[in-house]
């Protein structure tokens, strides 16, 4: 089990006001005040950040650092002392501390440092998991992301997976709908059975019927033997019907019958064959609107819409872009046997400002191309396509242009102010509307000089 921040306050309640400030910033905080509590808490939980008030002569300072960094290297440690010196700070940081600071008069002065330490720790944790994926040590498909929307999605997946109900997965092209379906399957009671995915938009009605239900020998010219369809092939397993919104209306009627009767009839046959399949459907379309337009059967929609998982677009979770970049760089660097290890800040800024209509798939292709072109260790703006060079030039404008266009940072600042005003400055509601967590919102408020109280 992992917590956000552990505050170790052995210095006469020097940090007594810090937990409340951190909680206001959206972090979960555990507060301990003596050696026994510290040892017991660290034995039971890992933390992203440990903040400890320790004097220079404190004998447990080095021991605390060694224990934490030895057990969980990704945990960042921030030390605070009334007698902090440069030499002491250098020694502490050489031992692995994130920072060693003088005790501030106002605990809120520590928040930015702690948030940056928290973000670094979170990134390290994600990268460790991603490296396991790259090395093939983790069979479970994993959704990359620490944004509020992705955390909520992961909780919904864990909630619905064991229930064996029909699931409708909605999201734009490239958001990872099939990966979500595989996660639901792997966490379900059918995880030891087969998972198959069929793109229902890739076939006409006749071919789709043959693919889903199979055919009997002689059912049509060329049907030289009996063939089972994917419903039979996934008996007791999970079947994903991808792009269900493209399914012809005639096939929708046949699919509805299968869901109602739990049997299939092969093309050219008469026998009803029982099938026990957990069905999931995925689409990039708004199915409710398709129902209103008469393009999708309302009764089938009700059958499929038992539980809906909605995948956010990449532009709605910009904070996850650095994680994807790290993952894809390492993936393609390994694949192409290149020494590319990262990208410069300009490239990251350009990518975080891009709307990514193709979502994660578009970003993956972009990073693959950049790794191929990169002849050093760091991806630069020149390794991006030409249209991104124009975007880079636009991000350097610090004033409003003649056409009234504003730099992205100013647009974001104004939007945050507008949202805060709309929710009467409720940080929790504002973060929810913006699709970010409270800690990220707090950081943005600090960056733009917006009053955070």
Secondary structure as GFF3:
##gff-version 3
##sequence-region A 1 453
A	DSSP	beta_strand	2	9	.	.	.	ID=ss1
A	DSSP	alpha_helix	18	24	.	.	.	ID=ss2
A	DSSP	beta_strand	29	32	.	.	.	ID=ss3
A	DSSP	alpha_helix	35	44	.	.	.	ID=ss4
A	DSSP	beta_strand	46	53	.	.	.	ID=ss5
A	DSSP	alpha_helix	60	71	.	.	.	ID=ss6
A	DSSP	beta_strand	76	81	.	.	.	ID=ss7
A	DSSP	alpha_helix	86	94	.	.	.	ID=ss8
A	DSSP	beta_strand	99	102	.	.	.	ID=ss9
A	DSSP	three_ten_helix	107	110	.	.	.	ID=ss10
A	DSSP	alpha_helix	111	134	.	.	.	ID=ss11
A	DSSP	alpha_helix	148	161	.	.	.	ID=ss12
A	DSSP	beta_strand	167	170	.	.	.	ID=ss13
A	DSSP	alpha_helix	177	186	.	.	.	ID=ss14
A	DSSP	beta_strand	195	199	.	.	.	ID=ss15
A	DSSP	three_ten_helix	200	202	.	.	.	ID=ss16
A	DSSP	alpha_helix	205	213	.	.	.	ID=ss17
A	DSSP	beta_strand	214	215	.	.	.	ID=ss18
A	DSSP	beta_strand	227	228	.	.	.	ID=ss19
A	DSSP	alpha_helix	230	233	.	.	.	ID=ss20
A	DSSP	beta_strand	238	242	.	.	.	ID=ss21
A	DSSP	three_ten_helix	244	246	.	.	.	ID=ss22
A	DSSP	alpha_helix	249	261	.	.	.	ID=ss23
A	DSSP	beta_strand	263	264	.	.	.	ID=ss24
A	DSSP	beta_strand	273	274	.	.	.	ID=ss25
A	DSSP	beta_strand	278	283	.	.	.	ID=ss26
A	DSSP	alpha_helix	287	292	.	.	.	ID=ss27
A	DSSP	alpha_helix	298	304	.	.	.	ID=ss28
A	DSSP	beta_strand	307	310	.	.	.	ID=ss29
A	DSSP	three_ten_helix	314	316	.	.	.	ID=ss30
A	DSSP	three_ten_helix	318	320	.	.	.	ID=ss31
A	DSSP	alpha_helix	321	336	.	.	.	ID=ss32
A	DSSP	beta_strand	342	343	.	.	.	ID=ss33
A	DSSP	alpha_helix	345	353	.	.	.	ID=ss34
A	DSSP	alpha_helix	359	373	.	.	.	ID=ss35
A	DSSP	beta_strand	378	379	.	.	.	ID=ss36
A	DSSP	three_ten_helix	381	383	.	.	.	ID=ss37
A	DSSP	alpha_helix	386	395	.	.	.	ID=ss38
A	DSSP	alpha_helix	408	422	.	.	.	ID=ss39
A	DSSP	alpha_helix	427	434	.	.	.	ID=ss40
A	DSSP	alpha_helix	438	447	.	.	.	ID=ss41
###
